[in-house]
Amino acid sequence: MGSAVIKRSVVINARKTSVSLEDEFWNALKDIARMRRATLSQTVSAINADRHQRNLSSAIRLHVLGYYSARAQ
């Protein structure tokens, strides 16, 4: 059985919004922010500014996947 999708609040450009993510993606996103020495809000804001998908949660998942795929090469 997979991880449950949980709705979480984040701040993007001083505005609160919510994203629905599994624990694994949320924890990976926090790790990416920490490795970049950025806040979670800064990281999500950058993903939001660069996203091509309509859905922020999907954009975050794809960003996490891309980040770890690039590191594996």
mmJSON file of the N, C-alpha and C atoms, coordinates in Angstrom:
{"data_MODEL":{"atom_site":{
"group_PDB":["ATOM","ATOM","ATOM","ATOM","ATOM","ATOM","ATOM","ATOM","ATOM","ATOM","ATOM","ATOM","ATOM","ATOM","ATOM","ATOM","ATOM","ATOM","ATOM","ATOM","ATOM","ATOM","ATOM","ATOM","ATOM","ATOM","ATOM","ATOM","ATOM","ATOM","ATOM","ATOM","ATOM","ATOM","ATOM","ATOM","ATOM","ATOM","ATOM","ATOM","ATOM","ATOM","ATOM","ATOM","ATOM","ATOM","ATOM","ATOM","ATOM","ATOM","ATOM","ATOM","ATOM","ATOM","ATOM","ATOM","ATOM","ATOM","ATOM","ATOM","ATOM","ATOM","ATOM","ATOM","ATOM","ATOM","ATOM","ATOM","ATOM","ATOM","ATOM","ATOM","ATOM","ATOM","ATOM","ATOM","ATOM","ATOM","ATOM","ATOM","ATOM","ATOM","ATOM","ATOM","ATOM","ATOM","ATOM","ATOM","ATOM","ATOM","ATOM","ATOM","ATOM","ATOM","ATOM","ATOM","ATOM","ATOM","ATOM","ATOM","ATOM","ATOM","ATOM","ATOM","ATOM","ATOM","ATOM","ATOM","ATOM","ATOM","ATOM","ATOM","ATOM","ATOM","ATOM","ATOM","ATOM","ATOM","ATOM","ATOM","ATOM","ATOM","ATOM","ATOM","ATOM","ATOM","ATOM","ATOM","ATOM","ATOM","ATOM","ATOM","ATOM","ATOM","ATOM","ATOM","ATOM","ATOM","ATOM","ATOM","ATOM","ATOM","ATOM","ATOM","ATOM","ATOM","ATOM","ATOM","ATOM","ATOM","ATOM","ATOM","ATOM","ATOM","ATOM","ATOM","ATOM","ATOM","ATOM","ATOM","ATOM","ATOM","ATOM","ATOM","ATOM","ATOM","ATOM","ATOM","ATOM","ATOM","ATOM","ATOM","ATOM","ATOM","ATOM","ATOM","ATOM","ATOM","ATOM","ATOM","ATOM","ATOM","ATOM","ATOM","ATOM","ATOM","ATOM","ATOM","ATOM","ATOM","ATOM","ATOM","ATOM","ATOM","ATOM","ATOM","ATOM","ATOM","ATOM","ATOM","ATOM","ATOM","ATOM","ATOM","ATOM","ATOM","ATOM","ATOM","ATOM","ATOM","ATOM","ATOM","ATOM","ATOM","ATOM","ATOM","ATOM","ATOM","ATOM"],
"id":[1,2,3,4,5,6,7,8,9,10,11,12,13,14,15,16,17,18,19,20,21,22,23,24,25,26,27,28,29,30,31,32,33,34,35,36,37,38,39,40,41,42,43,44,45,46,47,48,49,50,51,52,53,54,55,56,57,58,59,60,61,62,63,64,65,66,67,68,69,70,71,72,73,74,75,76,77,78,79,80,81,82,83,84,85,86,87,88,89,90,91,92,93,94,95,96,97,98,99,100,101,102,103,104,105,106,107,108,109,110,111,112,113,114,115,116,117,118,119,120,121,122,123,124,125,126,127,128,129,130,131,132,133,134,135,136,137,138,139,140,141,142,143,144,145,146,147,148,149,150,151,152,153,154,155,156,157,158,159,160,161,162,163,164,165,166,167,168,169,170,171,172,173,174,175,176,177,178,179,180,181,182,183,184,185,186,187,188,189,190,191,192,193,194,195,196,197,198,199,200,201,202,203,204,205,206,207,208,209,210,211,212,213,214,215,216,217,218,219],
"type_symbol":["N","C","C","N","C","C","N","C","C","N","C","C","N","C","C","N","C","C","N","C","C","N","C","C","N","C","C","N","C","C","N","C","C","N","C","C","N","C","C","N","C","C","N","C","C","N","C","C","N","C","C","N","C","C","N","C","C","N","C","C","N","C","C","N","C","C","N","C","C","N","C","C","N","C","C","N","C","C","N","C","C","N","C","C","N","C","C","N","C","C","N","C","C","N","C","C","N","C","C","N","C","C","N","C","C","N","C","C","N","C","C","N","C","C","N","C","C","N","C","C","N","C","C","N","C","C","N","C","C","N","C","C","N","C","C","N","C","C","N","C","C","N","C","C","N","C","C","N","C","C","N","C","C","N","C","C","N","C","C","N","C","C","N","C","C","N","C","C","N","C","C","N","C","C","N","C","C","N","C","C","N","C","C","N","C","C","N","C","C","N","C","C","N","C","C","N","C","C","N","C","C","N","C","C","N","C","C","N","C","C","N","C","C","N","C","C","N","C","C"],
"label_atom_id":["N","CA","C","N","CA","C","N","CA","C","N","CA","C","N","CA","C","N","CA","C","N","CA","C","N","CA","C","N","CA","C","N","CA","C","N","CA","C","N","CA","C","N","CA","C","N","CA","C","N","CA","C","N","CA","C","N","CA","C","N","CA","C","N","CA","C","N","CA","C","N","CA","C","N","CA","C","N","CA","C","N","CA","C","N","CA","C","N","CA","C","N","CA","C","N","CA","C","N","CA","C","N","CA","C","N","CA","C","N","CA","C","N","CA","C","N","CA","C","N","CA","C","N","CA","C","N","CA","C","N","CA","C","N","CA","C","N","CA","C","N","CA","C","N","CA","C","N","CA","C","N","CA","C","N","CA","C","N","CA","C","N","CA","C","N","CA","C","N","CA","C","N","CA","C","N","CA","C","N","CA","C","N","CA","C","N","CA","C","N","CA","C","N","CA","C","N","CA","C","N","CA","C","N","CA","C","N","CA","C","N","CA","C","N","CA","C","N","CA","C","N","CA","C","N","CA","C","N","CA","C","N","CA","C","N","CA","C","N","CA","C","N","CA","C","N","CA","C","N","CA","C","N","CA","C"],
"label_alt_id":[null,null,null,null,null,null,null,null,null,null,null,null,null,null,null,null,null,null,null,null,null,null,null,null,null,null,null,null,null,null,null,null,null,null,null,null,null,null,null,null,null,null,null,null,null,null,null,null,null,null,null,null,null,null,null,null,null,null,null,null,null,null,null,null,null,null,null,null,null,null,null,null,null,null,null,null,null,null,null,null,null,null,null,null,null,null,null,null,null,null,null,null,null,null,null,null,null,null,null,null,null,null,null,null,null,null,null,null,null,null,null,null,null,null,null,null,null,null,null,null,null,null,null,null,null,null,null,null,null,null,null,null,null,null,null,null,null,null,null,null,null,null,null,null,null,null,null,null,null,null,null,null,null,null,null,null,null,null,null,null,null,null,null,null,null,null,null,null,null,null,null,null,null,null,null,null,null,null,null,null,null,null,null,null,null,null,null,null,null,null,null,null,null,null,null,null,null,null,null,null,null,null,null,null,null,null,null,null,null,null,null,null,null,null,null,null,null,null,null],
"label_comp_id":["MET","MET","MET","GLY","GLY","GLY","SER","SER","SER","ALA","ALA","ALA","VAL","VAL","VAL","ILE","ILE","ILE","LYS","LYS","LYS","ARG","ARG","ARG","SER","SER","SER","VAL","VAL","VAL","VAL","VAL","VAL","ILE","ILE","ILE","ASN","ASN","ASN","ALA","ALA","ALA","ARG","ARG","ARG","LYS","LYS","LYS","THR","THR","THR","SER","SER","SER","VAL","VAL","VAL","SER","SER","SER","LEU","LEU","LEU","GLU","GLU","GLU","ASP","ASP","ASP","GLU","GLU","GLU","PHE","PHE","PHE","TRP","TRP","TRP","ASN","ASN","ASN","ALA","ALA","ALA","LEU","LEU","LEU","LYS","LYS","LYS","ASP","ASP","ASP","ILE","ILE","ILE","ALA","ALA","ALA","ARG","ARG","ARG","MET","MET","MET","ARG","ARG","ARG","ARG","ARG","ARG","ALA","ALA","ALA","THR","THR","THR","LEU","LEU","LEU","SER","SER","SER","GLN","GLN","GLN","THR","THR","THR","VAL","VAL","VAL","SER","SER","SER","ALA","ALA","ALA","ILE","ILE","ILE","ASN","ASN","ASN","ALA","ALA","ALA","ASP","ASP","ASP","ARG","ARG","ARG","HIS","HIS","HIS","GLN","GLN","GLN","ARG","ARG","ARG","ASN","ASN","ASN","LEU","LEU","LEU","SER","SER","SER","SER","SER","SER","ALA","ALA","ALA","ILE","ILE","ILE","ARG","ARG","ARG","LEU","LEU","LEU","HIS","HIS","HIS","VAL","VAL","VAL","LEU","LEU","LEU","GLY","GLY","GLY","TYR","TYR","TYR","TYR","TYR","TYR","SER","SER","SER","ALA","ALA","ALA","ARG","ARG","ARG","ALA","ALA","ALA","GLN","GLN","GLN"],
"label_asym_id":["A","A","A","A","A","A","A","A","A","A","A","A","A","A","A","A","A","A","A","A","A","A","A","A","A","A","A","A","A","A","A","A","A","A","A","A","A","A","A","A","A","A","A","A","A","A","A","A","A","A","A","A","A","A","A","A","A","A","A","A","A","A","A","A","A","A","A","A","A","A","A","A","A","A","A","A","A","A","A","A","A","A","A","A","A","A","A","A","A","A","A","A","A","A","A","A","A","A","A","A","A","A","A","A","A","A","A","A","A","A","A","A","A","A","A","A","A","A","A","A","A","A","A","A","A","A","A","A","A","A","A","A","A","A","A","A","A","A","A","A","A","A","A","A","A","A","A","A","A","A","A","A","A","A","A","A","A","A","A","A","A","A","A","A","A","A","A","A","A","A","A","A","A","A","A","A","A","A","A","A","A","A","A","A","A","A","A","A","A","A","A","A","A","A","A","A","A","A","A","A","A","A","A","A","A","A","A","A","A","A","A","A","A","A","A","A","A","A","A"],
"label_entity_id":["1","1","1","1","1","1","1","1","1","1","1","1","1","1","1","1","1","1","1","1","1","1","1","1","1","1","1","1","1","1","1","1","1","1","1","1","1","1","1","1","1","1","1","1","1","1","1","1","1","1","1","1","1","1","1","1","1","1","1","1","1","1","1","1","1","1","1","1","1","1","1","1","1","1","1","1","1","1","1","1","1","1","1","1","1","1","1","1","1","1","1","1","1","1","1","1","1","1","1","1","1","1","1","1","1","1","1","1","1","1","1","1","1","1","1","1","1","1","1","1","1","1","1","1","1","1","1","1","1","1","1","1","1","1","1","1","1","1","1","1","1","1","1","1","1","1","1","1","1","1","1","1","1","1","1","1","1","1","1","1","1","1","1","1","1","1","1","1","1","1","1","1","1","1","1","1","1","1","1","1","1","1","1","1","1","1","1","1","1","1","1","1","1","1","1","1","1","1","1","1","1","1","1","1","1","1","1","1","1","1","1","1","1","1","1","1","1","1","1"],
"label_seq_id":[1,1,1,2,2,2,3,3,3,4,4,4,5,5,5,6,6,6,7,7,7,8,8,8,9,9,9,10,10,10,11,11,11,12,12,12,13,13,13,14,14,14,15,15,15,16,16,16,17,17,17,18,18,18,19,19,19,20,20,20,21,21,21,22,22,22,23,23,23,24,24,24,25,25,25,26,26,26,27,27,27,28,28,28,29,29,29,30,30,30,31,31,31,32,32,32,33,33,33,34,34,34,35,35,35,36,36,36,37,37,37,38,38,38,39,39,39,40,40,40,41,41,41,42,42,42,43,43,43,44,44,44,45,45,45,46,46,46,47,47,47,48,48,48,49,49,49,50,50,50,51,51,51,52,52,52,53,53,53,54,54,54,55,55,55,56,56,56,57,57,57,58,58,58,59,59,59,60,60,60,61,61,61,62,62,62,63,63,63,64,64,64,65,65,65,66,66,66,67,67,67,68,68,68,69,69,69,70,70,70,71,71,71,72,72,72,73,73,73],
"pdbx_PDB_ins_code":[null,null,null,null,null,null,null,null,null,null,null,null,null,null,null,null,null,null,null,null,null,null,null,null,null,null,null,null,null,null,null,null,null,null,null,null,null,null,null,null,null,null,null,null,null,null,null,null,null,null,null,null,null,null,null,null,null,null,null,null,null,null,null,null,null,null,null,null,null,null,null,null,null,null,null,null,null,null,null,null,null,null,null,null,null,null,null,null,null,null,null,null,null,null,null,null,null,null,null,null,null,null,null,null,null,null,null,null,null,null,null,null,null,null,null,null,null,null,null,null,null,null,null,null,null,null,null,null,null,null,null,null,null,null,null,null,null,null,null,null,null,null,null,null,null,null,null,null,null,null,null,null,null,null,null,null,null,null,null,null,null,null,null,null,null,null,null,null,null,null,null,null,null,null,null,null,null,null,null,null,null,null,null,null,null,null,null,null,null,null,null,null,null,null,null,null,null,null,null,null,null,null,null,null,null,null,null,null,null,null,null,null,null,null,null,null,null,null,null],
"Cartn_x":[0.833,0.0,0.879,0.569,1.382,1.123,1.915,1.787,0.546,-0.116,-1.3,-0.897,-1.747,-1.542,-2.094,-1.254,-1.628,-1.573,-2.576,-2.603,-1.765,-0.85,0.061,0.044,0.287,0.305,1.733,1.894,3.184,2.927,3.954,3.848,4.648,3.973,4.609,4.386,5.474,5.386,4.401,4.562,3.765,2.298,1.965,0.585,0.578,-0.346,-0.459,-1.258,-0.743,-1.444,-1.261,-1.973,-1.824,-1.438,-0.694,-0.303,-0.611,-0.928,-1.206,-0.063,0.69,1.871,1.962,2.563,2.886,4.055,4.16,5.262,6.622,6.803,8.105,8.502,7.562,7.859,8.068,7.273,7.413,8.782,9.182,10.486,11.63,11.493,12.522,12.623,11.489,11.478,12.182,11.934,12.615,14.119,14.524,15.95,16.594,15.907,16.424,16.61,15.63,15.746,16.936,17.087,18.194,19.541,19.654,20.914,21.241,20.218,20.41,20.554,20.451,20.494,19.43,18.25,17.092,15.959,15.007,13.826,12.916,11.991,11.007,10.176,9.806,9.03,9.809,11.1,11.924,11.996,12.137,12.222,10.92,9.804,8.504,8.216,8.612,8.423,9.182,10.401,11.196,10.544,10.045,9.349,8.105,7.371,6.151,6.439,7.509,7.857,8.266,8.791,9.326,8.403,7.265,6.431,5.706,5.51,4.789,3.461,3.264,2.029,1.064,-0.186,-1.192,-1.238,-0.808,-0.948,0.389,0.442,1.683,2.166,1.262,1.671,2.39,1.886,2.539,3.898,3.973,5.247,6.29,5.881,6.809,7.278,6.368,6.758,7.764,7.495,8.406,9.754,9.754,11.006,11.846,11.204,11.908,12.473,11.67,12.121,13.306,13.199,14.287,15.554,15.419,16.573,17.353,16.633,17.319,17.768,17.086,17.538,18.855,18.947,20.18,21.342,21.083,22.147,22.63,21.761,22.115,23.003,23.069,23.858,25.292],
"Cartn_y":[-1.177,0.0,1.242,2.209,3.406,4.425,5.449,6.539,7.371,7.83,8.666,10.044,10.613,11.978,12.918,13.843,14.758,16.189,16.977,18.384,19.17,19.98,20.757,22.207,23.117,24.538,25.008,25.847,26.477,27.94,28.756,30.175,30.434,31.019,31.387,32.881,33.638,35.083,35.722,35.389,35.929,35.504,34.513,34.006,32.535,32.183,30.799,30.003,28.83,27.918,26.509,25.58,24.202,23.298,22.261,21.234,19.877,18.935,17.575,16.674,16.19,15.375,14.198,13.133,11.991,12.377,11.715,11.986,11.895,10.908,10.711,11.924,12.483,13.668,14.892,15.03,16.164,16.134,14.968,14.843,15.075,14.577,14.801,16.288,16.963,18.401,19.17,18.805,19.454,19.193,17.983,17.667,18.507,18.648,19.457,20.906,21.451,22.826,22.952,21.989,22.02,21.948,21.07,20.945,22.224,22.941,24.201,25.391,25.114,26.171,27.228,26.741,27.596,27.169,28.048,27.666,26.829,26.153,25.385,26.322,27.477,28.444,28.957,29.216,29.652,28.576,27.337,26.218,26.043,26.076,25.923,27.124,28.317,29.505,29.367,28.836,28.639,27.598,26.53,25.5,26.104,26.882,27.509,28.45,29.227,30.185,29.498,28.287,27.582,26.48,26.299,25.137,25.31,24.162,24.112,23.377,22.775,22.068,23.039,22.757,23.593,23.307,22.137,21.692,21.795,22.572,22.759,21.464,20.654,19.382,18.503,18.441,17.656,18.247,19.564,20.223,19.899,19.855,19.515,18.072,17.161,15.755,15.614,16.278,16.193,16.831,17.901,18.55,17.612,16.994,16.047,14.891,14.344,13.236,13.671,14.839,15.354,15.608,16.116,16.412,15.152,14.112,12.888,12.082,12.204,11.549,12.164,13.468,14.166,13.797,13.661,13.298,11.874,11.003,9.597,9.394,10.368,10.208,10.58],
"Cartn_z":[0.0,0.0,0.0,-0.839,-0.98,0.101,0.073,1.025,0.71,1.729,1.546,1.052,0.244,-0.236,0.838,1.279,2.356,1.843,2.16,1.772,2.763,2.218,3.055,2.589,3.503,3.176,2.947,1.944,1.652,1.31,1.445,1.122,-0.145,-1.132,-2.395,-2.594,-2.646,-2.848,-1.864,-0.599,0.506,0.476,-0.337,-0.384,-0.007,0.863,1.302,0.272,-0.068,-0.97,-0.444,-1.004,-0.545,-1.706,-1.356,-2.322,-1.698,-2.533,-2.063,-2.501,-1.518,-1.802,-0.836,-1.315,-0.472,0.437,1.587,2.521,1.844,0.977,0.334,-0.5,-1.247,-2.062,-1.181,-0.132,0.78,1.463,1.946,2.6,1.625,0.401,-0.615,-0.956,-1.044,-1.323,-0.209,1.04,2.163,2.104,1.717,1.58,0.48,-0.643,-1.747,-1.291,-0.597,-0.093,0.847,1.735,2.692,1.965,0.968,0.225,-0.551,-0.972,-1.699,-0.759,0.534,1.553,1.284,0.979,0.716,1.632,1.803,2.571,1.674,2.302,1.55,0.671,1.198,0.428,-0.782,-0.614,-1.743,-2.815,-2.389,-3.326,-4.092,-3.378,-4.038,-4.935,-4.525,-5.364,-6.684,-6.619,-7.842,-8.749,-8.174,-8.95,-9.587,-8.823,-9.317,-10.49,-10.384,-11.436,-12.733,-12.614,-13.781,-14.292,-13.678,-14.022,-15.353,-16.0,-17.264,-17.093,-15.947,-15.651,-14.98,-15.082,-14.426,-12.931,-12.521,-11.149,-10.421,-9.344,-8.596,-7.968,-7.461,-6.847,-7.862,-9.078,-10.134,-10.485,-10.541,-10.846,-9.78,-8.534,-7.445,-7.591,-7.854,-8.03,-9.168,-10.297,-11.436,-11.124,-10.356,-9.958,-9.087,-8.115,-7.23,-8.05,-8.922,-9.776,-10.639,-11.255,-12.092,-11.303,-10.114,-9.27,-8.954,-8.504,-8.127,-9.352,-10.454,-11.691,-12.161,-12.104,-12.521,-11.604,-10.325,-9.384,-9.585,-10.093,-10.286,-11.512,-12.369,-13.612,-13.435],
"occupancy":[1.0,1.0,1.0,1.0,1.0,1.0,1.0,1.0,1.0,1.0,1.0,1.0,1.0,1.0,1.0,1.0,1.0,1.0,1.0,1.0,1.0,1.0,1.0,1.0,1.0,1.0,1.0,1.0,1.0,1.0,1.0,1.0,1.0,1.0,1.0,1.0,1.0,1.0,1.0,1.0,1.0,1.0,1.0,1.0,1.0,1.0,1.0,1.0,1.0,1.0,1.0,1.0,1.0,1.0,1.0,1.0,1.0,1.0,1.0,1.0,1.0,1.0,1.0,1.0,1.0,1.0,1.0,1.0,1.0,1.0,1.0,1.0,1.0,1.0,1.0,1.0,1.0,1.0,1.0,1.0,1.0,1.0,1.0,1.0,1.0,1.0,1.0,1.0,1.0,1.0,1.0,1.0,1.0,1.0,1.0,1.0,1.0,1.0,1.0,1.0,1.0,1.0,1.0,1.0,1.0,1.0,1.0,1.0,1.0,1.0,1.0,1.0,1.0,1.0,1.0,1.0,1.0,1.0,1.0,1.0,1.0,1.0,1.0,1.0,1.0,1.0,1.0,1.0,1.0,1.0,1.0,1.0,1.0,1.0,1.0,1.0,1.0,1.0,1.0,1.0,1.0,1.0,1.0,1.0,1.0,1.0,1.0,1.0,1.0,1.0,1.0,1.0,1.0,1.0,1.0,1.0,1.0,1.0,1.0,1.0,1.0,1.0,1.0,1.0,1.0,1.0,1.0,1.0,1.0,1.0,1.0,1.0,1.0,1.0,1.0,1.0,1.0,1.0,1.0,1.0,1.0,1.0,1.0,1.0,1.0,1.0,1.0,1.0,1.0,1.0,1.0,1.0,1.0,1.0,1.0,1.0,1.0,1.0,1.0,1.0,1.0,1.0,1.0,1.0,1.0,1.0,1.0,1.0,1.0,1.0,1.0,1.0,1.0,1.0,1.0,1.0,1.0,1.0,1.0],
"B_iso_or_equiv":[0.0,0.0,0.0,0.0,0.0,0.0,0.0,0.0,0.0,0.0,0.0,0.0,0.0,0.0,0.0,0.0,0.0,0.0,0.0,0.0,0.0,0.0,0.0,0.0,0.0,0.0,0.0,0.0,0.0,0.0,0.0,0.0,0.0,0.0,0.0,0.0,0.0,0.0,0.0,0.0,0.0,0.0,0.0,0.0,0.0,0.0,0.0,0.0,0.0,0.0,0.0,0.0,0.0,0.0,0.0,0.0,0.0,0.0,0.0,0.0,0.0,0.0,0.0,0.0,0.0,0.0,0.0,0.0,0.0,0.0,0.0,0.0,0.0,0.0,0.0,0.0,0.0,0.0,0.0,0.0,0.0,0.0,0.0,0.0,0.0,0.0,0.0,0.0,0.0,0.0,0.0,0.0,0.0,0.0,0.0,0.0,0.0,0.0,0.0,0.0,0.0,0.0,0.0,0.0,0.0,0.0,0.0,0.0,0.0,0.0,0.0,0.0,0.0,0.0,0.0,0.0,0.0,0.0,0.0,0.0,0.0,0.0,0.0,0.0,0.0,0.0,0.0,0.0,0.0,0.0,0.0,0.0,0.0,0.0,0.0,0.0,0.0,0.0,0.0,0.0,0.0,0.0,0.0,0.0,0.0,0.0,0.0,0.0,0.0,0.0,0.0,0.0,0.0,0.0,0.0,0.0,0.0,0.0,0.0,0.0,0.0,0.0,0.0,0.0,0.0,0.0,0.0,0.0,0.0,0.0,0.0,0.0,0.0,0.0,0.0,0.0,0.0,0.0,0.0,0.0,0.0,0.0,0.0,0.0,0.0,0.0,0.0,0.0,0.0,0.0,0.0,0.0,0.0,0.0,0.0,0.0,0.0,0.0,0.0,0.0,0.0,0.0,0.0,0.0,0.0,0.0,0.0,0.0,0.0,0.0,0.0,0.0,0.0,0.0,0.0,0.0,0.0,0.0,0.0],
"pdbx_formal_charge":[null,null,null,null,null,null,null,null,null,null,null,null,null,null,null,null,null,null,null,null,null,null,null,null,null,null,null,null,null,null,null,null,null,null,null,null,null,null,null,null,null,null,null,null,null,null,null,null,null,null,null,null,null,null,null,null,null,null,null,null,null,null,null,null,null,null,null,null,null,null,null,null,null,null,null,null,null,null,null,null,null,null,null,null,null,null,null,null,null,null,null,null,null,null,null,null,null,null,null,null,null,null,null,null,null,null,null,null,null,null,null,null,null,null,null,null,null,null,null,null,null,null,null,null,null,null,null,null,null,null,null,null,null,null,null,null,null,null,null,null,null,null,null,null,null,null,null,null,null,null,null,null,null,null,null,null,null,null,null,null,null,null,null,null,null,null,null,null,null,null,null,null,null,null,null,null,null,null,null,null,null,null,null,null,null,null,null,null,null,null,null,null,null,null,null,null,null,null,null,null,null,null,null,null,null,null,null,null,null,null,null,null,null,null,null,null,null,null,null],
"auth_seq_id":[1,1,1,2,2,2,3,3,3,4,4,4,5,5,5,6,6,6,7,7,7,8,8,8,9,9,9,10,10,10,11,11,11,12,12,12,13,13,13,14,14,14,15,15,15,16,16,16,17,17,17,18,18,18,19,19,19,20,20,20,21,21,21,22,22,22,23,23,23,24,24,24,25,25,25,26,26,26,27,27,27,28,28,28,29,29,29,30,30,30,31,31,31,32,32,32,33,33,33,34,34,34,35,35,35,36,36,36,37,37,37,38,38,38,39,39,39,40,40,40,41,41,41,42,42,42,43,43,43,44,44,44,45,45,45,46,46,46,47,47,47,48,48,48,49,49,49,50,50,50,51,51,51,52,52,52,53,53,53,54,54,54,55,55,55,56,56,56,57,57,57,58,58,58,59,59,59,60,60,60,61,61,61,62,62,62,63,63,63,64,64,64,65,65,65,66,66,66,67,67,67,68,68,68,69,69,69,70,70,70,71,71,71,72,72,72,73,73,73],
"auth_comp_id":["MET","MET","MET","GLY","GLY","GLY","SER","SER","SER","ALA","ALA","ALA","VAL","VAL","VAL","ILE","ILE","ILE","LYS","LYS","LYS","ARG","ARG","ARG","SER","SER","SER","VAL","VAL","VAL","VAL","VAL","VAL","ILE","ILE","ILE","ASN","ASN","ASN","ALA","ALA","ALA","ARG","ARG","ARG","LYS","LYS","LYS","THR","THR","THR","SER","SER","SER","VAL","VAL","VAL","SER","SER","SER","LEU","LEU","LEU","GLU","GLU","GLU","ASP","ASP","ASP","GLU","GLU","GLU","PHE","PHE","PHE","TRP","TRP","TRP","ASN","ASN","ASN","ALA","ALA","ALA","LEU","LEU","LEU","LYS","LYS","LYS","ASP","ASP","ASP","ILE","ILE","ILE","ALA","ALA","ALA","ARG","ARG","ARG","MET","MET","MET","ARG","ARG","ARG","ARG","ARG","ARG","ALA","ALA","ALA","THR","THR","THR","LEU","LEU","LEU","SER","SER","SER","GLN","GLN","GLN","THR","THR","THR","VAL","VAL","VAL","SER","SER","SER","ALA","ALA","ALA","ILE","ILE","ILE","ASN","ASN","ASN","ALA","ALA","ALA","ASP","ASP","ASP","ARG","ARG","ARG","HIS","HIS","HIS","GLN","GLN","GLN","ARG","ARG","ARG","ASN","ASN","ASN","LEU","LEU","LEU","SER","SER","SER","SER","SER","SER","ALA","ALA","ALA","ILE","ILE","ILE","ARG","ARG","ARG","LEU","LEU","LEU","HIS","HIS","HIS","VAL","VAL","VAL","LEU","LEU","LEU","GLY","GLY","GLY","TYR","TYR","TYR","TYR","TYR","TYR","SER","SER","SER","ALA","ALA","ALA","ARG","ARG","ARG","ALA","ALA","ALA","GLN","GLN","GLN"],
"auth_asym_id":["A","A","A","A","A","A","A","A","A","A","A","A","A","A","A","A","A","A","A","A","A","A","A","A","A","A","A","A","A","A","A","A","A","A","A","A","A","A","A","A","A","A","A","A","A","A","A","A","A","A","A","A","A","A","A","A","A","A","A","A","A","A","A","A","A","A","A","A","A","A","A","A","A","A","A","A","A","A","A","A","A","A","A","A","A","A","A","A","A","A","A","A","A","A","A","A","A","A","A","A","A","A","A","A","A","A","A","A","A","A","A","A","A","A","A","A","A","A","A","A","A","A","A","A","A","A","A","A","A","A","A","A","A","A","A","A","A","A","A","A","A","A","A","A","A","A","A","A","A","A","A","A","A","A","A","A","A","A","A","A","A","A","A","A","A","A","A","A","A","A","A","A","A","A","A","A","A","A","A","A","A","A","A","A","A","A","A","A","A","A","A","A","A","A","A","A","A","A","A","A","A","A","A","A","A","A","A","A","A","A","A","A","A","A","A","A","A","A","A"],
"auth_atom_id":["N","CA","C","N","CA","C","N","CA","C","N","CA","C","N","CA","C","N","CA","C","N","CA","C","N","CA","C","N","CA","C","N","CA","C","N","CA","C","N","CA","C","N","CA","C","N","CA","C","N","CA","C","N","CA","C","N","CA","C","N","CA","C","N","CA","C","N","CA","C","N","CA","C","N","CA","C","N","CA","C","N","CA","C","N","CA","C","N","CA","C","N","CA","C","N","CA","C","N","CA","C","N","CA","C","N","CA","C","N","CA","C","N","CA","C","N","CA","C","N","CA","C","N","CA","C","N","CA","C","N","CA","C","N","CA","C","N","CA","C","N","CA","C","N","CA","C","N","CA","C","N","CA","C","N","CA","C","N","CA","C","N","CA","C","N","CA","C","N","CA","C","N","CA","C","N","CA","C","N","CA","C","N","CA","C","N","CA","C","N","CA","C","N","CA","C","N","CA","C","N","CA","C","N","CA","C","N","CA","C","N","CA","C","N","CA","C","N","CA","C","N","CA","C","N","CA","C","N","CA","C","N","CA","C","N","CA","C","N","CA","C","N","CA","C","N","CA","C","N","CA","C","N","CA","C"],
"pdbx_PDB_model_num":[1,1,1,1,1,1,1,1,1,1,1,1,1,1,1,1,1,1,1,1,1,1,1,1,1,1,1,1,1,1,1,1,1,1,1,1,1,1,1,1,1,1,1,1,1,1,1,1,1,1,1,1,1,1,1,1,1,1,1,1,1,1,1,1,1,1,1,1,1,1,1,1,1,1,1,1,1,1,1,1,1,1,1,1,1,1,1,1,1,1,1,1,1,1,1,1,1,1,1,1,1,1,1,1,1,1,1,1,1,1,1,1,1,1,1,1,1,1,1,1,1,1,1,1,1,1,1,1,1,1,1,1,1,1,1,1,1,1,1,1,1,1,1,1,1,1,1,1,1,1,1,1,1,1,1,1,1,1,1,1,1,1,1,1,1,1,1,1,1,1,1,1,1,1,1,1,1,1,1,1,1,1,1,1,1,1,1,1,1,1,1,1,1,1,1,1,1,1,1,1,1,1,1,1,1,1,1,1,1,1,1,1,1,1,1,1,1,1,1]
}}}
